[in-house]
Amino acid sequence: MNRQKRFDVSIFAVPLICMINPESPRLRLNGISKAFGATQALDKVSLEVGAGEVHALIGENGAGKSTLMKVLSGVIVPDAGTMELEGATYLPTDTLDAKRHGVAMIYQELSLAPHLSVWENIVLGDEPHRWGWLDQKKAREQARAVLGRLAHEHLDIEKPVATFSIAGQQIVEIARALLTEPRVLIMDEPTSSLTKEDTERLFTVVRQLQEQDVSVIYISHFLEEVRKVAQMFIVLKDGQNVGSGQFSDTGHDEIVRLMVGREVTELYPQRTPAIGDKAFAIGEGISIRKGEILGLAGLIGAGRTELIRRAFGLDADVSIHTNPANRWREGVGFLSEDRKEEGLMLPLTIAENIALPKYAKLSRGGILSLSRTGEAADKWIREVGIKAQSGDQTVGELSGGNQQKVAIARLLEYPSQVFLLDEPTRGIDVGSKAQIYDLIAKLADEGRSVVVVSSYLPELFGLCDRIAVMRRNEVVEIRARDEWTEETLMSAAIGAETTNVK
């Protein structure tokens, strides 16, 4: 195999060559099946991806996308089926073996070593060396070069990745995958934490990879996004192929119907808000009313997350003398944007996670009542639409979207009157989004108050009654939803015009 020996200056400078069988597709999966106990995660899934093609892999949370990609990247071994890479049998023993074959994956849930520096993370597992010693000079050069291709050459490669925002960490994750010169690159929700500018830069990288004949499998819940970057799509539902084709020949509604198995006529609920008195002060100059859905907009780093964290008592604030325990007792619930680290206890079961805020009420004599927690879990599994075997299944075994539903169910189980939701639909498929939007609307219709932080403007415009825009840690303007346009909102967010708080 005549492959380029190692990345030195630019991963795009040397064309990728060597097709074992030029008549075969770059990648072929045939009849892949995988079961976890009684759950059939994949059922005879097949797909083909040619050299230089970008395929979008679409499906609801729990459809089998992540399982299929774990099979492809060597994380798990399929129960049945075959895989071929450039005409040769392909069955990686682990992720490093997959990388050696030219298959790399960018995970939605970041897999970085937070205590290591940026450059150490980028070369981790593939470190350049001389005479058995790490070649730090070359490693730093490689890190700077690949970050430069992502237009992030300014990133301080000596700082630990833990000091960066989630968006910054995702850039490091992407750079690490690109360093290995992949022939097949799997991208799992790569833009979920990126700004619009960084998303466009990533699309440029994908197009450059295409020109180098790299095959890309792109997983995303943003259909508008995948249409920009992918030419073809494959839809999974309940572990099976249910459709595929070219985006140019298939309408948006048809793809959504394939994903959810039904027509989704209204993504955002139609409602006539009945807004009451002031319910909760989020910060200086901004409050929410009973029955209202208030959106917080702004660029990443504008201070939206920090604002609601302070309001919940998570971060120190001399003007707010409280803590999360007090806020819970006051009827204020909080949903973190980082469900993996803060939002859930992944080793615990669904029932145990949902029970956490009501531990005392669901226990007898200080001992948690399994029957009571089980009843609560069963209720929310039905009402929120959590795809799980039972309430006894650990949350870490669920897909990202179903984990998010568990986090929301925990808030609903507690009698909260104010909900602070930070990116509540991040990593959620379109069908699940519709369910969560309905839940949020129902809360507001019951007279409760909901604050939604979102980086997705259509979500804010489709769901909220008022939208507040933040810039440089300050609320610069609040308007009724109908008084905003996407253009005026973005102008306020970037400071293109003078605005005042109303």
C-alpha positions as CSV (number, residue, x, y, z in Angstrom):
1,M,0.0,0.0,0.0
2,N,1.6,3.2,-1.2
3,R,0.3,5.8,1.3
4,Q,1.9,9.1,2.3
5,K,4.2,8.3,5.2
6,R,3.2,11.0,7.7
7,F,1.6,14.4,8.0
8,D,4.2,17.2,8.0
9,V,2.8,20.5,6.8
10,S,-0.6,20.0,5.2
11,I,-2.9,17.1,5.1
12,F,-4.2,18.4,1.8
13,A,-0.8,18.7,0.0
14,V,-0.5,15.1,-1.1
15,P,-3.3,13.2,-2.8
16,L,-4.5,10.0,-1.2
17,I,-3.8,7.1,-3.6
18,C,-4.0,3.3,-3.9
19,M,-7.2,1.6,-4.6
20,I,-6.9,-2.1,-4.0
21,N,-9.8,-2.7,-6.3
22,P,-10.8,0.4,-8.4
23,E,-14.1,-1.2,-9.4
24,S,-15.2,-1.5,-5.7
25,P,-16.6,1.4,-3.6
26,R,-14.3,2.8,-1.0
27,L,-16.4,1.3,1.8
28,R,-19.1,-1.4,1.7
29,L,-21.1,-2.7,4.6
30,N,-23.4,-5.7,4.0
31,G,-26.0,-7.1,6.4
32,I,-24.5,-5.7,9.6
33,S,-26.4,-6.8,12.7
34,K,-25.8,-6.2,16.4
35,A,-27.8,-7.0,19.4
36,F,-27.4,-6.0,23.1
37,G,-29.3,-8.6,25.0
38,A,-32.9,-8.4,23.9
39,T,-32.4,-5.1,22.0
40,Q,-31.6,-5.4,18.3
41,A,-29.6,-2.3,17.7
42,L,-28.8,-3.1,14.1
43,D,-30.7,-5.4,11.8
44,K,-29.1,-6.2,8.4
45,V,-27.9,-2.7,7.7
46,S,-26.1,-2.2,4.4
47,L,-24.4,0.9,2.8
48,E,-21.8,1.8,0.2
49,V,-19.7,4.9,0.1
50,G,-17.5,5.8,-2.9
51,A,-14.1,7.6,-2.9
52,G,-14.6,11.4,-2.4
53,E,-18.3,11.1,-1.5
54,V,-20.0,12.7,1.4
55,H,-22.9,10.7,2.8
56,A,-25.2,12.0,5.5
57,L,-26.3,9.3,8.0
58,I,-29.7,10.4,9.3
59,G,-32.1,9.0,11.9
60,E,-33.7,9.6,15.2
61,N,-31.8,9.1,18.4
62,G,-31.7,5.3,19.1
63,A,-32.0,4.5,15.4
64,G,-28.7,2.7,15.4
65,K,-26.4,5.4,13.9
66,S,-23.9,5.4,16.7
67,T,-23.8,1.6,17.0
68,L,-23.2,1.3,13.2
69,M,-20.3,3.9,13.5
70,K,-18.8,2.1,16.5
71,V,-18.8,-1.1,14.4
72,L,-17.1,0.7,11.5
73,S,-14.5,2.4,13.8
74,G,-13.6,-0.8,15.7
75,V,-15.3,-0.1,19.0
76,I,-17.6,-3.1,18.8
77,V,-17.7,-6.3,16.7
78,P,-20.9,-7.0,14.7
79,D,-22.8,-10.2,15.3
80,A,-23.3,-10.7,11.6
81,G,-22.5,-9.2,8.3
82,T,-19.4,-8.2,6.4
83,M,-17.3,-5.0,5.8
84,E,-15.0,-4.2,2.9
85,L,-12.6,-1.3,2.6
86,E,-11.4,-0.7,-1.0
87,G,-12.3,-4.3,-1.9
88,A,-10.5,-6.0,0.9
89,T,-12.1,-7.6,4.0
90,Y,-12.2,-5.0,6.8
91,L,-12.8,-6.0,10.5
92,P,-10.8,-3.7,12.9
93,T,-9.9,-5.0,16.3
94,D,-10.0,-1.6,17.9
95,T,-10.0,2.2,17.1
96,L,-6.2,2.3,16.6
97,D,-6.4,-0.6,14.1
98,A,-9.2,1.3,12.3
99,K,-7.0,4.4,12.1
100,R,-4.1,2.3,10.7
101,H,-6.5,1.2,8.0
102,G,-7.4,4.8,7.3
103,V,-10.8,5.0,9.2
104,A,-11.1,7.9,11.7
105,M,-14.0,9.1,13.7
106,I,-14.9,12.5,15.3
107,Y,-17.2,11.8,18.2
108,Q,-20.1,14.0,19.4
109,E,-19.2,13.4,23.0
110,L,-15.6,14.7,23.3
111,S,-12.9,12.1,24.0
112,L,-10.1,14.4,24.9
113,A,-7.6,14.2,27.9
114,P,-8.6,17.4,29.7
115,H,-5.3,17.7,31.7
116,L,-3.1,17.5,28.5
117,S,-2.2,20.4,26.3
118,V,-3.8,21.0,22.9
119,W,-0.8,19.7,21.0
120,E,-0.6,16.6,23.2
121,N,-4.2,15.8,22.5
122,I,-3.9,16.3,18.8
123,V,-1.0,13.8,18.5
124,L,-2.2,11.5,21.2
125,G,-1.9,7.8,20.1
126,D,0.0,8.8,17.0
127,E,3.0,10.7,18.5
128,P,6.0,11.4,16.2
129,H,9.2,10.0,17.8
130,R,13.0,9.7,17.3
131,W,15.0,6.9,18.7
132,G,12.1,5.9,20.9
133,W,11.6,9.5,22.3
134,L,8.7,11.8,21.7
135,D,9.7,14.4,19.0
136,Q,8.0,17.4,20.7
137,K,9.2,19.9,18.1
138,K,7.6,17.9,15.2
139,A,4.5,17.2,17.3
140,R,4.0,20.9,17.8
141,E,4.5,21.6,14.1
142,Q,1.9,19.0,13.2
143,A,-0.6,20.4,15.7
144,R,-0.1,24.0,14.4
145,A,-0.4,22.9,10.8
146,V,-3.7,21.0,11.2
147,L,-5.1,23.8,13.3
148,G,-4.1,26.2,10.6
149,R,-6.2,24.2,8.1
150,L,-9.1,24.7,10.4
151,A,-8.3,28.5,10.5
152,H,-7.5,28.2,14.2
153,E,-3.7,28.7,14.1
154,H,-4.1,31.3,16.9
155,L,-5.2,28.5,19.4
156,D,-2.7,28.3,22.2
157,I,-1.4,24.8,21.8
158,E,0.4,24.8,25.2
159,K,-2.8,25.3,27.2
160,P,-4.7,22.3,28.7
161,V,-7.8,21.6,26.7
162,A,-9.8,21.8,29.9
163,T,-9.3,25.6,29.8
164,F,-11.2,25.9,26.5
165,S,-14.9,26.1,25.9
166,I,-16.8,23.1,24.5
167,A,-16.6,24.7,21.0
168,G,-12.8,25.1,21.4
169,Q,-12.4,21.5,22.5
170,Q,-14.4,20.3,19.5
171,I,-12.0,22.0,17.2
172,V,-9.2,20.1,18.9
173,E,-11.2,16.8,18.5
174,I,-11.6,17.5,14.8
175,A,-7.9,18.4,14.3
176,R,-6.9,15.1,16.0
177,A,-9.0,13.1,13.5
178,L,-7.6,15.0,10.5
179,L,-4.0,14.4,11.5
180,T,-4.2,10.7,10.7
181,E,-4.8,11.3,7.0
182,P,-8.1,9.3,6.9
183,R,-9.4,7.7,3.8
184,V,-12.8,7.4,5.5
185,L,-13.7,10.1,8.0
186,I,-16.8,9.7,10.3
187,M,-18.2,12.9,11.7
188,D,-20.7,12.5,14.5
189,E,-22.5,15.9,15.1
190,P,-19.3,17.8,14.5
191,T,-20.9,21.2,14.6
192,S,-23.2,20.8,17.6
193,S,-21.0,23.2,19.6
194,L,-19.5,25.3,16.8
195,T,-20.3,28.9,15.9
196,K,-21.7,29.6,12.4
197,E,-18.3,30.8,11.3
198,D,-16.6,27.7,12.6
199,T,-19.2,25.5,10.9
200,E,-18.5,27.2,7.6
201,R,-14.8,26.6,8.1
202,L,-15.5,22.9,8.7
203,F,-17.6,22.7,5.6
204,T,-14.6,24.1,3.7
205,V,-12.4,21.4,5.2
206,V,-14.9,18.7,4.2
207,R,-14.9,19.9,0.6
208,Q,-11.1,19.9,0.5
209,L,-11.1,16.4,1.8
210,Q,-13.5,15.4,-1.0
211,E,-11.0,16.8,-3.5
212,Q,-8.4,14.5,-2.0
213,D,-10.8,11.5,-2.5
214,V,-11.5,11.1,1.2
215,S,-14.9,9.5,1.9
216,V,-17.0,11.2,4.6
217,I,-19.9,9.8,6.6
218,Y,-21.6,12.8,8.2
219,I,-24.1,12.4,11.1
220,S,-26.2,15.4,11.9
221,H,-29.7,16.3,13.0
222,F,-29.6,19.6,11.2
223,L,-31.1,18.7,7.8
224,E,-30.4,22.2,6.5
225,E,-26.7,21.6,7.4
226,V,-26.3,18.2,5.8
227,R,-27.8,19.4,2.5
228,K,-25.0,22.0,2.3
229,V,-22.2,19.5,2.8
230,A,-23.5,16.1,1.7
231,Q,-24.7,14.8,-1.7
232,M,-26.3,11.6,-0.6
233,F,-28.2,10.4,2.5
234,I,-29.0,7.1,4.3
235,V,-31.8,6.9,6.8
236,L,-31.8,4.5,9.7
237,K,-34.9,3.7,11.8
238,D,-35.1,1.1,14.6
239,G,-31.7,-0.3,13.4
240,Q,-32.8,-0.8,9.8
241,N,-32.3,0.9,6.4
242,V,-35.5,2.7,5.6
243,G,-34.3,4.9,2.8
244,S,-31.5,6.4,0.8
245,G,-30.9,8.6,-2.2
246,Q,-29.6,12.0,-3.3
247,F,-30.6,15.2,-1.6
248,S,-31.2,16.8,-5.0
249,D,-34.0,14.4,-5.7
250,T,-35.6,14.3,-2.2
251,G,-37.6,16.9,-0.4
252,H,-37.2,17.9,3.3
253,D,-40.6,16.5,4.3
254,E,-39.9,13.1,2.7
255,I,-36.6,12.7,4.7
256,V,-38.4,13.7,7.9
257,R,-41.1,11.2,7.2
258,L,-38.6,8.5,6.7
259,M,-36.8,9.4,10.0
260,V,-39.9,9.4,12.3
261,G,-42.1,7.0,10.4
262,R,-44.9,9.6,10.2
263,E,-45.7,13.1,8.9
264,V,-44.4,15.9,11.1
265,T,-46.7,18.7,10.0
266,E,-45.8,21.2,12.7
267,L,-42.3,21.1,14.3
268,Y,-43.1,24.0,16.6
269,P,-46.4,24.0,18.6
270,Q,-49.0,26.6,17.8
271,R,-50.0,28.4,21.0
272,T,-51.7,31.5,22.3
273,P,-49.6,32.5,25.3
274,A,-51.3,33.8,28.5
275,I,-48.4,35.6,30.1
276,G,-48.8,36.7,33.7
277,D,-46.8,38.5,36.4
278,K,-43.1,38.4,36.9
279,A,-42.0,35.0,38.2
280,F,-38.2,35.0,38.4
281,A,-35.3,37.4,38.0
282,I,-32.6,35.9,35.9
283,G,-30.2,38.7,36.2
284,E,-29.9,42.5,36.4
285,G,-32.5,44.0,34.0
286,I,-33.9,40.7,32.9
287,S,-36.7,38.6,34.3
288,I,-39.3,36.0,33.1
289,R,-43.0,36.0,33.6
290,K,-45.5,33.2,34.4
291,G,-46.6,31.3,31.3
292,E,-43.7,32.7,29.2
293,I,-41.0,31.1,27.1
294,L,-38.0,33.5,27.0
295,G,-35.2,32.8,24.6
296,L,-31.5,33.8,25.2
297,A,-29.6,34.4,22.0
298,G,-26.1,35.4,21.3
299,L,-22.8,34.2,19.9
300,I,-20.8,31.5,21.7
301,G,-19.0,33.2,24.6
302,A,-21.6,35.9,24.9
303,G,-22.4,34.9,28.5
304,R,-25.8,33.1,28.0
305,T,-24.8,29.9,29.9
306,E,-23.0,31.9,32.6
307,L,-26.1,34.0,33.2
308,I,-28.4,31.2,33.9
309,R,-25.8,29.3,35.9
310,R,-25.4,32.3,38.2
311,A,-29.2,32.5,38.4
312,F,-29.4,28.9,39.5
313,G,-26.6,29.5,42.1
314,L,-24.0,27.3,40.4
315,D,-21.4,30.0,39.9
316,A,-20.4,32.5,42.5
317,D,-22.1,35.9,42.3
318,V,-21.9,38.5,45.1
319,S,-25.4,39.8,44.2
320,I,-27.1,36.4,44.4
321,H,-26.9,34.7,47.8
322,T,-28.2,31.2,47.0
323,N,-27.2,27.7,45.8
324,P,-28.7,25.0,43.7
325,A,-30.3,23.2,46.6
326,N,-32.1,26.4,47.6
327,R,-33.2,26.9,44.0
328,W,-34.6,23.4,43.8
329,R,-36.7,24.1,46.9
330,E,-37.8,27.4,45.4
331,G,-39.1,25.5,42.4
332,V,-36.3,26.4,39.9
333,G,-34.9,23.6,37.7
334,F,-31.8,23.7,35.6
335,L,-30.7,21.7,32.5
336,S,-27.0,21.9,31.8
337,E,-25.7,22.0,28.2
338,D,-23.1,19.4,29.2
339,R,-25.2,16.4,30.0
340,K,-22.2,14.0,30.1
341,E,-20.3,15.8,32.8
342,E,-23.0,17.8,34.7
343,G,-26.5,16.8,33.5
344,L,-26.6,13.1,34.4
345,M,-25.0,10.4,36.5
346,L,-24.3,8.0,33.6
347,P,-23.5,4.9,35.8
348,L,-26.9,5.1,37.5
349,T,-30.2,3.9,36.1
350,I,-32.9,5.9,34.4
351,A,-35.0,5.5,37.5
352,E,-32.2,6.6,39.9
353,N,-31.4,9.7,37.8
354,I,-35.1,10.8,37.6
355,A,-35.5,10.3,41.4
356,L,-32.5,12.4,42.4
357,P,-34.3,15.7,43.2
358,K,-37.2,13.9,45.0
359,Y,-35.0,11.4,46.9
360,A,-36.7,12.1,50.2
361,K,-40.2,11.8,48.8
362,L,-39.4,8.6,47.0
363,S,-37.8,6.9,50.0
364,R,-39.0,5.2,53.1
365,G,-37.0,5.6,56.2
366,G,-34.1,7.0,54.2
367,I,-34.1,4.0,51.9
368,L,-35.0,4.6,48.3
369,S,-38.2,2.8,47.4
370,L,-37.6,0.9,44.2
371,S,-41.3,0.6,43.5
372,R,-41.8,4.3,43.7
373,T,-38.8,5.2,41.5
374,G,-39.8,2.5,39.0
375,E,-43.3,4.0,38.7
376,A,-41.9,7.5,38.2
377,A,-39.4,6.2,35.5
378,D,-42.1,4.2,33.7
379,K,-44.3,7.3,33.6
380,W,-41.7,9.5,32.0
381,I,-40.4,6.8,29.7
382,R,-43.9,6.9,28.2
383,E,-44.6,10.6,28.3
384,V,-41.2,11.9,27.1
385,G,-40.7,9.0,24.7
386,I,-37.4,7.6,26.1
387,K,-36.2,4.6,24.1
388,A,-35.0,2.2,26.7
389,Q,-35.5,-1.4,27.8
390,S,-36.8,-0.3,31.2
391,G,-36.2,2.2,34.0
392,D,-33.5,-0.2,35.3
393,Q,-31.2,0.4,32.3
394,T,-28.2,2.6,33.0
395,V,-28.3,6.1,31.4
396,G,-24.8,5.6,30.0
397,E,-26.2,2.8,27.7
398,L,-28.6,5.2,26.0
399,S,-28.1,7.3,22.9
400,G,-27.3,11.0,23.4
401,G,-30.8,12.1,22.6
402,N,-32.4,9.7,25.0
403,Q,-30.0,10.8,27.7
404,Q,-31.2,14.3,27.2
405,K,-34.8,13.2,27.6
406,V,-33.9,11.6,30.9
407,A,-32.4,14.9,32.0
408,I,-35.6,16.7,31.1
409,A,-37.8,14.1,32.7
410,R,-35.9,14.7,36.0
411,L,-37.0,18.3,35.9
412,L,-40.6,17.4,35.1
413,E,-40.7,14.9,37.9
414,Y,-39.9,17.7,40.4
415,P,-42.6,20.3,40.8
416,S,-40.6,23.1,39.3
417,Q,-42.2,26.4,38.3
418,V,-39.2,27.9,36.5
419,F,-37.1,26.0,34.0
420,L,-33.7,27.2,33.0
421,L,-32.8,25.1,29.9
422,D,-29.4,25.4,28.3
423,E,-29.3,24.0,24.7
424,P,-32.2,21.6,25.5
425,T,-32.2,20.0,22.0
426,R,-28.5,19.8,21.4
427,G,-27.8,16.4,19.7
428,I,-31.6,15.7,19.4
429,D,-33.2,14.3,16.2
430,V,-36.1,16.2,14.6
431,G,-38.8,13.8,16.0
432,S,-37.5,14.2,19.5
433,K,-37.2,17.9,19.1
434,A,-40.9,18.1,18.3
435,Q,-41.7,16.2,21.4
436,I,-39.5,18.4,23.6
437,Y,-41.0,21.6,22.0
438,D,-44.4,20.3,22.9
439,L,-43.3,19.6,26.5
440,I,-41.9,23.2,26.8
441,A,-45.1,24.7,25.3
442,K,-47.2,22.6,27.7
443,L,-45.2,23.9,30.7
444,A,-45.8,27.5,29.6
445,D,-49.5,26.8,29.0
446,E,-49.7,25.5,32.6
447,G,-48.4,28.9,33.8
448,R,-44.9,27.9,34.4
449,S,-41.9,29.9,33.1
450,V,-39.2,28.6,30.7
451,V,-35.9,30.1,29.7
452,V,-34.3,28.6,26.6
453,V,-30.7,29.1,25.7
454,S,-30.2,28.1,22.1
455,S,-27.6,28.7,19.3
456,Y,-30.2,27.6,16.7
457,L,-32.1,30.7,15.6
458,P,-35.1,28.8,14.0
459,E,-35.7,27.2,17.4
460,L,-35.8,30.5,19.2
461,F,-38.1,32.0,16.6
462,G,-40.4,29.0,16.5
463,L,-40.7,28.5,20.2
464,C,-40.2,31.7,22.2
465,D,-42.5,34.5,23.2
466,R,-39.7,37.0,23.8
467,I,-36.0,36.8,22.8
468,A,-33.2,38.5,24.7
469,V,-29.9,39.0,23.0
470,M,-26.6,38.9,24.9
471,R,-23.2,40.3,24.0
472,R,-20.0,40.4,26.1
473,N,-21.8,39.1,29.1
474,E,-24.6,41.7,29.0
475,V,-28.2,41.6,27.8
476,V,-28.3,44.3,25.1
477,E,-31.9,44.1,24.0
478,I,-35.1,42.2,24.6
479,R,-38.0,42.2,22.2
480,A,-41.1,40.2,21.5
481,R,-40.4,37.4,19.0
482,D,-42.3,39.1,16.2
483,E,-40.3,42.3,16.5
484,W,-37.1,40.4,15.6
485,T,-35.7,39.1,12.3
486,E,-32.7,36.9,12.0
487,E,-30.8,39.8,10.6
488,T,-31.6,42.3,13.3
489,L,-31.0,39.7,16.0
490,M,-27.5,38.8,14.6
491,S,-26.8,42.5,14.3
492,A,-27.5,43.0,18.0
493,A,-25.4,39.9,18.8
494,I,-22.3,41.1,17.0
495,G,-22.7,44.8,17.9
496,A,-23.4,46.0,14.4
497,E,-26.0,48.5,15.6
498,T,-26.7,50.4,18.8
499,T,-29.3,48.7,20.9
500,N,-30.8,49.2,24.3
501,V,-32.5,47.0,26.9
502,K,-36.3,47.4,26.8
